[in-house]
């Protein structure tokens, strides 16, 4: 028994134009906010602490 292939919706006309404009605005104005550098630094700090913790735990498991 075969299943019907559903159609993929496609934006056209004014709706498509508005979507593209809003996407471009968001990429330009919201993606590079001044808080990104601070947030990225905090995130990398957390990742580094986690990495060190895991290395320490692996070292304790070997003993």
CHARMM-style PDB file with segment names, atoms N, HN, CA, C and O in Angstrom:
ATOM      1  N   UNK     1       0.847  -1.171   0.000  1.00  0.00      PROA
ATOM      2  CA  UNK     1       0.000   0.000   0.000  1.00  0.00      PROA
ATOM      3  C   UNK     1       0.896   1.238   0.000  1.00  0.00      PROA
ATOM      4  O   UNK     1       1.746   1.397   0.876  1.00  0.00      PROA
ATOM      5  N   UNK     2       0.707   2.080  -0.951  1.00  0.00      PROA
ATOM      6  HN  UNK     2       0.017   1.951  -1.663  1.00  0.00      PROA
ATOM      7  CA  UNK     2       1.519   3.289  -1.081  1.00  0.00      PROA
ATOM      8  C   UNK     2       0.853   4.459  -0.371  1.00  0.00      PROA
ATOM      9  O   UNK     2      -0.372   4.581  -0.344  1.00  0.00      PROA
ATOM     10  N   UNK     3       1.683   5.307   0.197  1.00  0.00      PROA
ATOM     11  HN  UNK     3       2.678   5.208   0.175  1.00  0.00      PROA
ATOM     12  CA  UNK     3       1.178   6.518   0.836  1.00  0.00      PROA
ATOM     13  C   UNK     3       1.276   7.678  -0.145  1.00  0.00      PROA
ATOM     14  O   UNK     3       2.214   7.764  -0.937  1.00  0.00      PROA
ATOM     15  N   UNK     4       0.315   8.545  -0.081  1.00  0.00      PROA
ATOM     16  HN  UNK     4      -0.447   8.475   0.562  1.00  0.00      PROA
ATOM     17  CA  UNK     4       0.316   9.716  -0.962  1.00  0.00      PROA
ATOM     18  C   UNK     4       1.431  10.668  -0.550  1.00  0.00      PROA
ATOM     19  O   UNK     4       1.684  10.863   0.639  1.00  0.00      PROA
ATOM     20  N   UNK     5       2.085  11.250  -1.524  1.00  0.00      PROA
ATOM     21  HN  UNK     5       1.880  11.092  -2.490  1.00  0.00      PROA
ATOM     22  CA  UNK     5       3.128  12.234  -1.263  1.00  0.00      PROA
ATOM     23  C   UNK     5       2.445  13.563  -1.001  1.00  0.00      PROA
ATOM     24  O   UNK     5       1.674  14.053  -1.826  1.00  0.00      PROA
ATOM     25  N   UNK     6       2.738  14.147   0.168  1.00  0.00      PROA
ATOM     26  HN  UNK     6       3.364  13.750   0.838  1.00  0.00      PROA
ATOM     27  CA  UNK     6       2.107  15.422   0.502  1.00  0.00      PROA
ATOM     28  C   UNK     6       2.853  16.564  -0.174  1.00  0.00      PROA
ATOM     29  O   UNK     6       4.063  16.500  -0.388  1.00  0.00      PROA
ATOM     30  N   UNK     7       2.120  17.585  -0.496  1.00  0.00      PROA
ATOM     31  HN  UNK     7       1.137  17.637  -0.322  1.00  0.00      PROA
ATOM     32  CA  UNK     7       2.708  18.761  -1.129  1.00  0.00      PROA
ATOM     33  C   UNK     7       3.468  19.586  -0.109  1.00  0.00      PROA
ATOM     34  O   UNK     7       3.050  19.700   1.043  1.00  0.00      PROA
ATOM     35  N   UNK     8       4.568  20.155  -0.526  1.00  0.00      PROA
ATOM     36  HN  UNK     8       4.908  20.063  -1.462  1.00  0.00      PROA
ATOM     37  CA  UNK     8       5.349  21.042   0.321  1.00  0.00      PROA
ATOM     38  C   UNK     8       4.864  22.460   0.076  1.00  0.00      PROA
ATOM     39  O   UNK     8       4.868  22.924  -1.064  1.00  0.00      PROA
ATOM     40  N   UNK     9       4.443  23.160   1.131  1.00  0.00      PROA
ATOM     41  HN  UNK     9       4.439  22.783   2.057  1.00  0.00      PROA
ATOM     42  CA  UNK     9       3.962  24.524   0.921  1.00  0.00      PROA
ATOM     43  C   UNK     9       5.098  25.451   0.480  1.00  0.00      PROA
ATOM     44  O   UNK     9       6.227  25.339   0.959  1.00  0.00      PROA
ATOM     45  N   UNK    10       4.788  26.350  -0.423  1.00  0.00      PROA
ATOM     46  HN  UNK    10       3.871  26.441  -0.813  1.00  0.00      PROA
ATOM     47  CA  UNK    10       5.768  27.298  -0.948  1.00  0.00      PROA
ATOM     48  C   UNK    10       5.191  28.700  -0.814  1.00  0.00      PROA
ATOM     49  O   UNK    10       4.056  28.954  -1.217  1.00  0.00      PROA
ATOM     50  N   UNK    11       5.980  29.609  -0.244  1.00  0.00      PROA
ATOM     51  HN  UNK    11       6.902  29.403   0.083  1.00  0.00      PROA
ATOM     52  CA  UNK    11       5.531  30.990  -0.128  1.00  0.00      PROA
ATOM     53  C   UNK    11       5.674  31.683  -1.472  1.00  0.00      PROA
ATOM     54  O   UNK    11       6.673  31.509  -2.170  1.00  0.00      PROA
ATOM     55  N   UNK    12       4.682  32.458  -1.823  1.00  0.00      PROA
ATOM     56  HN  UNK    12       3.870  32.599  -1.256  1.00  0.00      PROA
ATOM     57  CA  UNK    12       4.721  33.203  -3.081  1.00  0.00      PROA
ATOM     58  C   UNK    12       4.171  34.607  -2.859  1.00  0.00      PROA
ATOM     59  O   UNK    12       3.510  34.881  -1.858  1.00  0.00      PROA
ATOM     60  N   UNK    13       4.452  35.467  -3.790  1.00  0.00      PROA
ATOM     61  HN  UNK    13       4.989  35.244  -4.603  1.00  0.00      PROA
ATOM     62  CA  UNK    13       3.887  36.814  -3.789  1.00  0.00      PROA
ATOM     63  C   UNK    13       4.344  37.669  -2.631  1.00  0.00      PROA
ATOM     64  O   UNK    13       5.505  37.630  -2.223  1.00  0.00      PROA
ATOM     65  N   UNK    14       3.391  38.457  -2.096  1.00  0.00      PROA
ATOM     66  HN  UNK    14       2.448  38.489  -2.427  1.00  0.00      PROA
ATOM     67  CA  UNK    14       3.697  39.388  -1.022  1.00  0.00      PROA
ATOM     68  C   UNK    14       4.163  38.674   0.250  1.00  0.00      PROA
ATOM     69  O   UNK    14       5.018  39.185   0.973  1.00  0.00      PROA
ATOM     70  N   UNK    15       3.608  37.512   0.514  1.00  0.00      PROA
ATOM     71  HN  UNK    15       2.913  37.097  -0.074  1.00  0.00      PROA
ATOM     72  CA  UNK    15       3.991  36.765   1.707  1.00  0.00      PROA
ATOM     73  C   UNK    15       5.463  36.364   1.618  1.00  0.00      PROA
ATOM     74  O   UNK    15       6.195  36.476   2.602  1.00  0.00      PROA
ATOM     75  N   UNK    16       5.897  35.901   0.456  1.00  0.00      PROA
ATOM     76  HN  UNK    16       5.303  35.810  -0.343  1.00  0.00      PROA
ATOM     77  CA  UNK    16       7.296  35.518   0.267  1.00  0.00      PROA
ATOM     78  C   UNK    16       8.209  36.732   0.385  1.00  0.00      PROA
ATOM     79  O   UNK    16       9.270  36.657   1.005  1.00  0.00      PROA
ATOM     80  N   UNK    17       7.801  37.846  -0.206  1.00  0.00      PROA
ATOM     81  HN  UNK    17       6.940  37.907  -0.710  1.00  0.00      PROA
ATOM     82  CA  UNK    17       8.607  39.069  -0.113  1.00  0.00      PROA
ATOM     83  C   UNK    17       8.757  39.528   1.328  1.00  0.00      PROA
ATOM     84  O   UNK    17       9.852  39.893   1.757  1.00  0.00      PROA
ATOM     85  N   UNK    18       7.658  39.511   2.076  1.00  0.00      PROA
ATOM     86  HN  UNK    18       6.769  39.215   1.728  1.00  0.00      PROA
ATOM     87  CA  UNK    18       7.698  39.932   3.475  1.00  0.00      PROA
ATOM     88  C   UNK    18       8.581  38.993   4.292  1.00  0.00      PROA
ATOM     89  O   UNK    18       9.342  39.444   5.148  1.00  0.00      PROA
ATOM     90  N   UNK    19       8.484  37.691   4.033  1.00  0.00      PROA
ATOM     91  HN  UNK    19       7.865  37.324   3.338  1.00  0.00      PROA
ATOM     92  CA  UNK    19       9.311  36.718   4.746  1.00  0.00      PROA
ATOM     93  C   UNK    19      10.795  36.972   4.511  1.00  0.00      PROA
ATOM     94  O   UNK    19      11.589  36.948   5.450  1.00  0.00      PROA
ATOM     95  N   UNK    20      11.165  37.214   3.264  1.00  0.00      PROA
ATOM     96  HN  UNK    20      10.519  37.234   2.500  1.00  0.00      PROA
ATOM     97  CA  UNK    20      12.567  37.464   2.926  1.00  0.00      PROA
ATOM     98  C   UNK    20      13.052  38.747   3.590  1.00  0.00      PROA
ATOM     99  O   UNK    20      14.152  38.781   4.142  1.00  0.00      PROA
ATOM    100  N   UNK    21      12.239  39.807   3.542  1.00  0.00      PROA
ATOM    101  HN  UNK    21      11.346  39.779   3.094  1.00  0.00      PROA
ATOM    102  CA  UNK    21      12.625  41.074   4.163  1.00  0.00      PROA
ATOM    103  C   UNK    21      12.821  40.918   5.667  1.00  0.00      PROA
ATOM    104  O   UNK    21      13.790  41.433   6.224  1.00  0.00      PROA
ATOM    105  N   UNK    22      11.903  40.210   6.324  1.00  0.00      PROA
ATOM    106  HN  UNK    22      11.116  39.792   5.871  1.00  0.00      PROA
ATOM    107  CA  UNK    22      12.020  40.012   7.767  1.00  0.00      PROA
ATOM    108  C   UNK    22      13.231  39.140   8.106  1.00  0.00      PROA
ATOM    109  O   UNK    22      13.917  39.395   9.095  1.00  0.00      PROA
ATOM    110  N   UNK    23      13.494  38.134   7.309  1.00  0.00      PROA
ATOM    111  HN  UNK    23      12.937  37.927   6.505  1.00  0.00      PROA
ATOM    112  CA  UNK    23      14.654  37.274   7.547  1.00  0.00      PROA
ATOM    113  C   UNK    23      15.954  38.065   7.387  1.00  0.00      PROA
ATOM    114  O   UNK    23      16.879  37.912   8.185  1.00  0.00      PROA
ATOM    115  N   UNK    24      16.023  38.901   6.364  1.00  0.00      PROA
ATOM    116  HN  UNK    24      15.272  39.025   5.716  1.00  0.00      PROA
ATOM    117  CA  UNK    24      17.215  39.717   6.155  1.00  0.00      PROA
ATOM    118  C   UNK    24      17.396  40.719   7.290  1.00  0.00      PROA
ATOM    119  O   UNK    24      18.515  40.934   7.755  1.00  0.00      PROA
ATOM    120  N   UNK    25      16.303  41.331   7.736  1.00  0.00      PROA
ATOM    121  HN  UNK    25      15.394  41.155   7.357  1.00  0.00      PROA
ATOM    122  CA  UNK    25      16.369  42.279   8.854  1.00  0.00      PROA
ATOM    123  C   UNK    25      16.880  41.572  10.109  1.00  0.00      PROA
ATOM    124  O   UNK    25      17.775  42.075  10.789  1.00  0.00      PROA
ATOM    125  N   UNK    26      16.306  40.399  10.416  1.00  0.00      PROA
ATOM    126  HN  UNK    26      15.579  39.990   9.864  1.00  0.00      PROA
ATOM    127  CA  UNK    26      16.718  39.661  11.607  1.00  0.00      PROA
ATOM    128  C   UNK    26      18.185  39.248  11.530  1.00  0.00      PROA
ATOM    129  O   UNK    26      18.902  39.322  12.527  1.00  0.00      PROA
ATOM    130  N   UNK    27      18.627  38.821  10.371  1.00  0.00      PROA
ATOM    131  HN  UNK    27      18.044  38.761   9.561  1.00  0.00      PROA
ATOM    132  CA  UNK    27      20.021  38.411  10.221  1.00  0.00      PROA
ATOM    133  C   UNK    27      20.960  39.597  10.404  1.00  0.00      PROA
ATOM    134  O   UNK    27      22.042  39.462  10.975  1.00  0.00      PROA
ATOM    135  N   UNK    28      20.540  40.748   9.918  1.00  0.00      PROA
ATOM    136  HN  UNK    28      19.661  40.857   9.454  1.00  0.00      PROA
ATOM    137  CA  UNK    28      21.392  41.929   9.973  1.00  0.00      PROA
ATOM    138  C   UNK    28      21.378  42.583  11.356  1.00  0.00      PROA
ATOM    139  O   UNK    28      22.429  42.987  11.852  1.00  0.00      PROA
ATOM    140  N   UNK    29      20.219  42.692  11.978  1.00  0.00      PROA
ATOM    141  HN  UNK    29      19.365  42.364  11.575  1.00  0.00      PROA
ATOM    142  CA  UNK    29      20.077  43.467  13.203  1.00  0.00      PROA
ATOM    143  C   UNK    29      20.038  42.657  14.494  1.00  0.00      PROA
ATOM    144  O   UNK    29      20.439  43.159  15.544  1.00  0.00      PROA
ATOM    145  N   UNK    30      19.575  41.444  14.439  1.00  0.00      PROA
ATOM    146  HN  UNK    30      19.250  41.036  13.586  1.00  0.00      PROA
ATOM    147  CA  UNK    30      19.409  40.690  15.676  1.00  0.00      PROA
ATOM    148  C   UNK    30      20.500  39.651  15.880  1.00  0.00      PROA
ATOM    149  O   UNK    30      20.834  39.339  17.023  1.00  0.00      PROA
ATOM    150  N   UNK    31      21.053  39.118  14.830  1.00  0.00      PROA
ATOM    151  HN  UNK    31      20.782  39.372  13.902  1.00  0.00      PROA
ATOM    152  CA  UNK    31      22.041  38.048  14.955  1.00  0.00      PROA
ATOM    153  C   UNK    31      23.349  38.557  15.535  1.00  0.00      PROA
ATOM    154  O   UNK    31      24.061  37.793  16.187  1.00  0.00      PROA
ATOM    155  N   UNK    32      23.686  39.809  15.322  1.00  0.00      PROA
ATOM    156  HN  UNK    32      23.107  40.429  14.792  1.00  0.00      PROA
ATOM    157  CA  UNK    32      24.963  40.325  15.792  1.00  0.00      PROA
ATOM    158  C   UNK    32      24.814  41.329  16.907  1.00  0.00      PROA
ATOM    159  O   UNK    32      25.446  42.386  16.878  1.00  0.00      PROA
ATOM    160  N   UNK    33      23.986  41.019  17.897  1.00  0.00      PROA
ATOM    161  HN  UNK    33      23.473  40.161  17.921  1.00  0.00      PROA
ATOM    162  CA  UNK    33      23.783  41.979  18.977  1.00  0.00      PROA
ATOM    163  C   UNK    33      25.037  42.106  19.830  1.00  0.00      PROA
ATOM    164  O   UNK    33      25.920  41.250  19.786  1.00  0.00      PROA
ATOM    165  N   UNK    34      25.106  43.175  20.602  1.00  0.00      PROA
ATOM    166  HN  UNK    34      24.389  43.870  20.639  1.00  0.00      PROA
ATOM    167  CA  UNK    34      26.292  43.442  21.419  1.00  0.00      PROA
ATOM    168  C   UNK    34      26.462  42.420  22.530  1.00  0.00      PROA
ATOM    169  O   UNK    34      27.543  42.327  23.111  1.00  0.00      PROA
ATOM    170  N   UNK    35      25.436  41.657  22.838  1.00  0.00      PROA
ATOM    171  HN  UNK    35      24.557  41.733  22.365  1.00  0.00      PROA
ATOM    172  CA  UNK    35      25.515  40.673  23.901  1.00  0.00      PROA
ATOM    173  C   UNK    35      26.100  39.351  23.438  1.00  0.00      PROA
ATOM    174  O   UNK    35      26.430  38.500  24.265  1.00  0.00      PROA
ATOM    175  N   UNK    36      26.232  39.167  22.149  1.00  0.00      PROA
ATOM    176  HN  UNK    36      25.964  39.858  21.478  1.00  0.00      PROA
ATOM    177  CA  UNK    36      26.730  37.900  21.634  1.00  0.00      PROA
ATOM    178  C   UNK    36      28.144  37.590  22.109  1.00  0.00      PROA
ATOM    179  O   UNK    36      28.432  36.442  22.447  1.00  0.00      PROA
ATOM    180  N   UNK    37      29.015  38.557  22.144  1.00  0.00      PROA
ATOM    181  HN  UNK    37      28.782  39.490  21.869  1.00  0.00      PROA
ATOM    182  CA  UNK    37      30.399  38.319  22.558  1.00  0.00      PROA
ATOM    183  C   UNK    37      30.449  37.876  24.016  1.00  0.00      PROA
ATOM    184  O   UNK    37      31.176  36.943  24.358  1.00  0.00      PROA
ATOM    185  N   UNK    38      29.683  38.537  24.871  1.00  0.00      PROA
ATOM    186  HN  UNK    38      29.093  39.295  24.593  1.00  0.00      PROA
ATOM    187  CA  UNK    38      29.654  38.161  26.286  1.00  0.00      PROA
ATOM    188  C   UNK    38      29.046  36.778  26.472  1.00  0.00      PROA
ATOM    189  O   UNK    38      29.566  35.959  27.229  1.00  0.00      PROA
ATOM    190  N   UNK    39      27.955  36.529  25.785  1.00  0.00      PROA
ATOM    191  HN  UNK    39      27.533  37.194  25.170  1.00  0.00      PROA
ATOM    192  CA  UNK    39      27.298  35.229  25.899  1.00  0.00      PROA
ATOM    193  C   UNK    39      28.204  34.118  25.383  1.00  0.00      PROA
ATOM    194  O   UNK    39      28.264  33.038  25.969  1.00  0.00      PROA
ATOM    195  N   UNK    40      28.900  34.382  24.298  1.00  0.00      PROA
ATOM    196  HN  UNK    40      28.851  35.260  23.821  1.00  0.00      PROA
ATOM    197  CA  UNK    40      29.802  33.383  23.745  1.00  0.00      PROA
ATOM    198  C   UNK    40      30.960  33.109  24.708  1.00  0.00      PROA
ATOM    199  O   UNK    40      31.360  31.958  24.883  1.00  0.00      PROA
ATOM    200  N   UNK    41      31.493  34.149  25.325  1.00  0.00      PROA
ATOM    201  HN  UNK    41      31.168  35.084  25.183  1.00  0.00      PROA
ATOM    202  CA  UNK    41      32.590  33.971  26.281  1.00  0.00      PROA
ATOM    203  C   UNK    41      32.125  33.154  27.485  1.00  0.00      PROA
ATOM    204  O   UNK    41      32.849  32.274  27.950  1.00  0.00      PROA
ATOM    205  N   UNK    42      30.936  33.432  27.987  1.00  0.00      PROA
ATOM    206  HN  UNK    42      30.347  34.147  27.610  1.00  0.00      PROA
ATOM    207  CA  UNK    42      30.403  32.672  29.117  1.00  0.00      PROA
ATOM    208  C   UNK    42      30.192  31.214  28.738  1.00  0.00      PROA
ATOM    209  O   UNK    42      30.502  30.307  29.509  1.00  0.00      PROA
ATOM    210  N   UNK    43      29.666  31.005  27.554  1.00  0.00      PROA
ATOM    211  HN  UNK    43      29.413  31.743  26.927  1.00  0.00      PROA
ATOM    212  CA  UNK    43      29.423  29.647  27.075  1.00  0.00      PROA
ATOM    213  C   UNK    43      30.733  28.879  26.947  1.00  0.00      PROA
ATOM    214  O   UNK    43      30.828  27.727  27.370  1.00  0.00      PROA
ATOM    215  N   UNK    44      31.734  29.515  26.368  1.00  0.00      PROA
ATOM    216  HN  UNK    44      31.657  30.451  26.024  1.00  0.00      PROA
ATOM    217  CA  UNK    44      33.022  28.845  26.201  1.00  0.00      PROA
ATOM    218  C   UNK    44      33.666  28.554  27.554  1.00  0.00      PROA
ATOM    219  O   UNK    44      34.351  27.544  27.708  1.00  0.00      PROA
ATOM    220  N   UNK    45      33.452  29.426  28.529  1.00  0.00      PROA
ATOM    221  HN  UNK    45      32.895  30.247  28.404  1.00  0.00      PROA
ATOM    222  CA  UNK    45      33.958  29.193  29.873  1.00  0.00      PROA
ATOM    223  C   UNK    45      33.305  27.951  30.480  1.00  0.00      PROA
ATOM    224  O   UNK    45      33.982  27.132  31.101  1.00  0.00      PROA
ATOM    225  N   UNK    46      32.017  27.817  30.302  1.00  0.00      PROA
ATOM    226  HN  UNK    46      31.467  28.483  29.797  1.00  0.00      PROA
ATOM    227  CA  UNK    46      31.294  26.650  30.808  1.00  0.00      PROA
ATOM    228  C   UNK    46      31.777  25.382  30.118  1.00  0.00      PROA
ATOM    229  O   UNK    46      31.982  24.354  30.765  1.00  0.00      PROA
ATOM    230  N   UNK    47      31.957  25.457  28.810  1.00  0.00      PROA
ATOM    231  HN  UNK    47      31.791  26.292  28.285  1.00  0.00      PROA
ATOM    232  CA  UNK    47      32.435  24.295  28.053  1.00  0.00      PROA
ATOM    233  C   UNK    47      33.820  23.889  28.531  1.00  0.00      PROA
ATOM    234  O   UNK    47      34.091  22.702  28.712  1.00  0.00      PROA
ATOM    235  N   UNK    48      34.695  24.859  28.734  1.00  0.00      PROA
ATOM    236  HN  UNK    48      34.475  25.823  28.586  1.00  0.00      PROA
ATOM    237  CA  UNK    48      36.062  24.561  29.179  1.00  0.00      PROA
ATOM    238  C   UNK    48      36.061  23.949  30.575  1.00  0.00      PROA
ATOM    239  O   UNK    48      36.799  22.997  30.827  1.00  0.00      PROA
ATOM    240  N   UNK    49      35.249  24.477  31.485  1.00  0.00      PROA
ATOM    241  HN  UNK    49      34.649  25.251  31.281  1.00  0.00      PROA
ATOM    242  CA  UNK    49      35.155  23.891  32.827  1.00  0.00      PROA
ATOM    243  C   UNK    49      34.631  22.462  32.762  1.00  0.00      PROA
ATOM    244  O   UNK    49      35.110  21.584  33.480  1.00  0.00      PROA
ATOM    245  N   UNK    50      33.648  22.235  31.899  1.00  0.00      PROA
ATOM    246  HN  UNK    50      33.259  22.948  31.316  1.00  0.00      PROA
ATOM    247  CA  UNK    50      33.103  20.886  31.735  1.00  0.00      PROA
ATOM    248  C   UNK    50      34.155  19.939  31.183  1.00  0.00      PROA
ATOM    249  O   UNK    50      34.262  18.794  31.621  1.00  0.00      PROA
ATOM    250  N   UNK    51      34.928  20.419  30.224  1.00  0.00      PROA
ATOM    251  HN  UNK    51      34.842  21.349  29.868  1.00  0.00      PROA
ATOM    252  CA  UNK    51      35.984  19.603  29.625  1.00  0.00      PROA
ATOM    253  C   UNK    51      37.019  19.217  30.686  1.00  0.00      PROA
ATOM    254  O   UNK    51      37.436  18.061  30.757  1.00  0.00      PROA
ATOM    255  N   UNK    52      37.434  20.188  31.511  1.00  0.00      PROA
ATOM    256  HN  UNK    52      37.096  21.128  31.453  1.00  0.00      PROA
ATOM    257  CA  UNK    52      38.401  19.896  32.567  1.00  0.00      PROA
ATOM    258  C   UNK    52      37.831  18.919  33.590  1.00  0.00      PROA
ATOM    259  O   UNK    52      38.537  18.030  34.066  1.00  0.00      PROA
ATOM    260  N   UNK    53      36.553  19.085  33.927  1.00  0.00      PROA
ATOM    261  HN  UNK    53      35.979  19.807  33.541  1.00  0.00      PROA
ATOM    262  CA  UNK    53      35.901  18.180  34.876  1.00  0.00      PROA
ATOM    263  C   UNK    53      35.881  16.757  34.328  1.00  0.00      PROA
ATOM    264  O   UNK    53      36.182  15.807  35.050  1.00  0.00      PROA
ATOM    265  N   UNK    54      35.528  16.610  33.053  1.00  0.00      PROA
ATOM    266  HN  UNK    54      35.284  17.382  32.467  1.00  0.00      PROA
ATOM    267  CA  UNK    54      35.491  15.276  32.455  1.00  0.00      PROA
ATOM    268  C   UNK    54      36.877  14.641  32.404  1.00  0.00      PROA
ATOM    269  O   UNK    54      37.024  13.441  32.639  1.00  0.00      PROA
ATOM    270  N   UNK    55      37.892  15.445  32.098  1.00  0.00      PROA
ATOM    271  HN  UNK    55      37.773  16.419  31.907  1.00  0.00      PROA
ATOM    272  CA  UNK    55      39.249  14.917  32.091  1.00  0.00      PROA
ATOM    273  C   UNK    55      39.659  14.466  33.492  1.00  0.00      PROA
ATOM    274  O   UNK    55      40.327  13.443  33.648  1.00  0.00      PROA
ATOM    275  N   UNK    56      39.261  15.224  34.499  1.00  0.00      PROA
ATOM    276  HN  UNK    56      38.719  16.055  34.371  1.00  0.00      PROA
ATOM    277  CA  UNK    56      39.564  14.866  35.869  1.00  0.00      PROA
ATOM    278  C   UNK    56      38.854  13.561  36.248  1.00  0.00      PROA
ATOM    279  O   UNK    56      39.441  12.696  36.898  1.00  0.00      PROA
ATOM    280  N   UNK    57      37.595  13.425  35.841  1.00  0.00      PROA
ATOM    281  HN  UNK    57      37.118  14.127  35.312  1.00  0.00      PROA
ATOM    282  CA  UNK    57      36.842  12.219  36.139  1.00  0.00      PROA
ATOM    283  C   UNK    57      37.442  11.008  35.435  1.00  0.00      PROA
ATOM    284  O   UNK    57      37.483   9.922  36.012  1.00  0.00      PROA
ATOM    285  N   UNK    58      37.901  11.172  34.214  1.00  0.00      PROA
ATOM    286  HN  UNK    58      37.868  12.054  33.745  1.00  0.00      PROA
ATOM    287  CA  UNK    58      38.550  10.069  33.490  1.00  0.00      PROA
ATOM    288  C   UNK    58      39.826   9.660  34.209  1.00  0.00      PROA
ATOM    289  O   UNK    58      40.146   8.474  34.285  1.00  0.00      PROA
ATOM    290  N   UNK    59      40.551  10.633  34.735  1.00  0.00      PROA
ATOM    291  HN  UNK    59      40.291  11.597  34.673  1.00  0.00      PROA
ATOM    292  CA  UNK    59      41.770  10.349  35.475  1.00  0.00      PROA
ATOM    293  C   UNK    59      41.477   9.578  36.749  1.00  0.00      PROA
ATOM    294  O   UNK    59      42.249   8.698  37.129  1.00  0.00      PROA
ATOM    295  N   UNK    60      40.379   9.894  37.413  1.00  0.00      PROA
ATOM    296  HN  UNK    60      39.752  10.609  37.105  1.00  0.00      PROA
ATOM    297  CA  UNK    60      39.993   9.187  38.651  1.00  0.00      PROA
ATOM    298  C   UNK    60      39.520   7.781  38.361  1.00  0.00      PROA
ATOM    299  O   UNK    60      39.708   6.888  39.188  1.00  0.00      PROA
ATOM    300  N   UNK    61      38.910   7.557  37.202  1.00  0.00      PROA
ATOM    301  HN  UNK    61      38.757   8.281  36.530  1.00  0.00      PROA
ATOM    302  CA  UNK    61      38.436   6.227  36.830  1.00  0.00      PROA
ATOM    303  C   UNK    61      39.593   5.286  36.543  1.00  0.00      PROA
ATOM    304  O   UNK    61      39.485   4.080  36.766  1.00  0.00      PROA
ATOM    305  N   UNK    62      40.699   5.831  36.050  1.00  0.00      PROA
ATOM    306  HN  UNK    62      40.786   6.810  35.869  1.00  0.00      PROA
ATOM    307  CA  UNK    62      41.859   4.996  35.691  1.00  0.00      PROA
ATOM    308  C   UNK    62      42.577   4.471  36.933  1.00  0.00      PROA
ATOM    309  O   UNK    62      43.271   3.456  36.879  1.00  0.00      PROA
ATOM    310  N   UNK    63      42.406   5.163  38.034  1.00  0.00      PROA
ATOM    311  HN  UNK    63      41.842   5.988  38.079  1.00  0.00      PROA
ATOM    312  CA  UNK    63      43.129   4.773  39.260  1.00  0.00      PROA
ATOM    313  C   UNK    63      42.519   3.605  39.936  1.00  0.00      PROA
ATOM    314  OT1 UNK    63      43.013   3.163  40.973  1.00  0.00      PROA
TER     315      UNK     63
END
